[in-house]
Amino acid sequence: MPEATEAWLEIGFGGGEHMAAQAGRHPHALIIGAEPFVNGVASAVRHIEERALRNVRIHEGDARDVIGWLPDACLTRVFIMFPDPWHKARHNKRRLIQPAVVTELARVLKSGGRLRFATDWADYAEWTIERVLADPAFRFESETADRNAPPADHVTTRYEEKKLGDCAPVFLDFVRV
């Protein structure tokens, strides 16, 4: 999309509601979405076609592959909205937010780029804060933000609506230094 002025990535877009809404609101941005589940991809394609969006590209597969293919400092935003929490301790190693992924996100985000992570699992919020802020390339966008208040540009997802977690939604906004 040569007319795009910036590129965004949504990791694990689920049914694609958030991705399609952001693409509709921001036609200047190329939105890249990665989702490993075919039903989610099919749902996202439906949302994209219904809105005749031309600024969305989808990868059916692991987002870590997409991140690995991206050049340095090419993204201005990354969204990780209500990912699988892998809330049993023995499954924590399966969580997306791991030091190696945080390092790669720092590589592909431009200085000043933003990473939004949302979850309704308290321990995953703490896990994410610890791992993202352990990387000196990231800081909180605002130290005083109410992390339970949806950001102004928030789009509710069906996973958020299911309220499967153990706490109210937590929205973590980080900035690439």
C-alpha positions in Angstrom: 0.0 0.0 0.0 2.2 2.8 -1.2 -0.1 5.6 0.1 0.3 4.4 3.7 2.1 6.8 6.0 2.7 4.3 8.8 2.4 0.6 9.5 0.7 -1.1 12.5 0.7 -4.7 13.6 -2.0 -6.5 15.5 -0.9 -9.8 17.0 -3.6 -12.4 17.5 -6.5 -10.4 16.1 -9.1 -13.0 17.1 -12.2 -12.3 15.1 -10.7 -9.1 13.6 -13.2 -6.6 15.1 -10.5 -4.4 16.6 -8.2 -4.6 13.5 -11.0 -3.8 11.1 -12.3 -0.9 13.2 -8.7 0.6 13.5 -8.2 0.2 9.8 -11.5 2.0 9.1 -10.6 4.9 11.5 -7.0 5.2 10.2 -7.0 4.7 6.4 -3.5 6.2 6.2 -2.1 3.3 8.2 -1.3 -0.1 6.8 -2.6 -2.6 9.3 -0.9 -6.0 9.4 -2.7 -8.7 11.3 -1.4 -12.1 12.4 -3.6 -14.8 13.6 -2.9 -18.6 13.7 -6.6 -19.8 13.8 -8.4 -20.1 10.5 -11.8 -19.2 12.0 -10.5 -15.9 13.2 -8.9 -15.2 9.8 -12.3 -16.0 8.1 -14.1 -13.7 10.5 -11.6 -10.9 9.9 -11.8 -11.3 6.1 -15.6 -10.8 6.5 -15.1 -7.6 8.5 -12.6 -6.3 6.0 -14.9 -7.1 3.0 -18.0 -5.6 4.6 -16.1 -2.3 5.1 -14.3 -2.5 1.8 -11.0 -1.9 3.6 -7.9 -1.8 1.4 -5.3 -1.0 4.1 -5.3 -4.5 5.9 -2.9 -7.4 5.2 -3.4 -10.7 7.0 -0.9 -13.5 7.9 -2.5 -16.7 8.9 0.1 -18.1 11.2 2.4 -17.2 14.1 3.0 -13.4 14.6 6.6 -14.1 15.5 7.3 -15.1 11.9 5.9 -11.8 10.7 8.0 -9.9 13.2 11.1 -11.7 12.1 10.4 -10.7 8.5 9.9 -7.0 9.3 12.7 -4.4 8.8 14.0 -2.5 11.8 12.0 0.5 13.0 9.1 0.1 10.5 6.1 0.1 12.8 4.4 2.9 14.7 1.9 0.8 16.7 1.6 -2.8 17.9 -1.6 -4.2 19.5 -1.8 -7.3 21.5 -5.4 -7.5 22.7 -6.5 -10.1 25.1 -4.1 -12.9 24.1 -4.3 -16.4 25.5 -3.2 -16.0 29.1 -1.8 -19.5 29.6 -2.8 -18.9 33.2 -1.5 -22.2 34.6 2.1 -21.8 35.8 3.3 -24.8 33.9 2.0 -23.1 30.7 3.6 -19.7 31.2 6.4 -20.5 28.8 3.7 -20.5 26.0 2.8 -16.8 26.7 3.6 -14.5 23.8 5.3 -11.9 26.0 8.7 -13.4 26.6 12.0 -11.5 26.6 12.9 -12.5 23.0 9.6 -11.3 21.7 10.0 -8.0 23.6 13.4 -7.5 22.1 12.0 -8.1 18.6 9.2 -5.7 19.2 11.7 -3.1 20.2 13.6 -3.8 17.0 10.6 -3.3 14.7 9.0 -0.3 16.5 10.1 3.2 15.6 11.3 5.4 18.4 8.1 6.9 19.8 6.1 3.9 18.6 3.5 2.4 20.9 2.8 -1.0 22.2 -0.6 -1.7 23.6 -1.2 -4.9 25.6 -4.7 -5.7 27.1 -5.7 -8.6 29.3 -8.2 -9.5 31.9 -5.8 -11.7 33.9 -4.1 -9.9 36.7 -1.0 -12.1 36.7 -0.5 -11.7 32.9 -0.7 -7.9 33.3 2.1 -8.1 36.0 4.1 -10.6 33.9 3.9 -8.2 30.9 4.9 -5.1 32.9 7.9 -6.9 34.3 9.1 -8.3 30.9 8.4 -5.2 28.8 9.9 -2.7 31.3 12.9 -5.0 31.8 13.9 -4.0 28.2 15.4 -0.5 28.3 13.8 0.2 24.9 10.4 0.6 26.6 8.7 2.8 29.1 5.1 3.4 30.2 3.4 5.9 28.0 2.0 7.4 31.3 3.0 6.4 34.8 -0.3 7.8 36.2 -2.7 6.3 33.7 -5.7 4.5 35.0 -4.9 1.1 33.6 -8.5 -0.1 33.9 -9.9 2.7 31.8 -10.2 1.8 28.1 -8.0 4.1 26.0 -9.9 6.7 23.9 -9.2 4.7 20.7 -10.2 1.4 22.2 -12.5 -1.0 20.3 -14.1 -3.8 22.4 -13.3 -7.3 21.2 -15.4 -10.4 21.6 -12.7 -11.9 23.8 -12.9 -8.9 26.0 -16.7 -9.2 26.1 -16.5 -12.9 27.2 -15.0 -11.7 30.6 -13.1 -15.0 31.0 -10.3 -13.5 33.2 -10.0 -13.0 36.9 -10.0 -9.1 36.8 -11.4 -6.1 35.0 -9.6 -5.4 31.7 -6.1 -3.9 32.1 -4.7 -1.7 29.3 -1.0 -1.3 29.2 0.4 1.3 26.9 4.2 1.3 26.4 6.3 3.6 24.3 9.5 2.7 22.4 12.2 5.0 23.6 
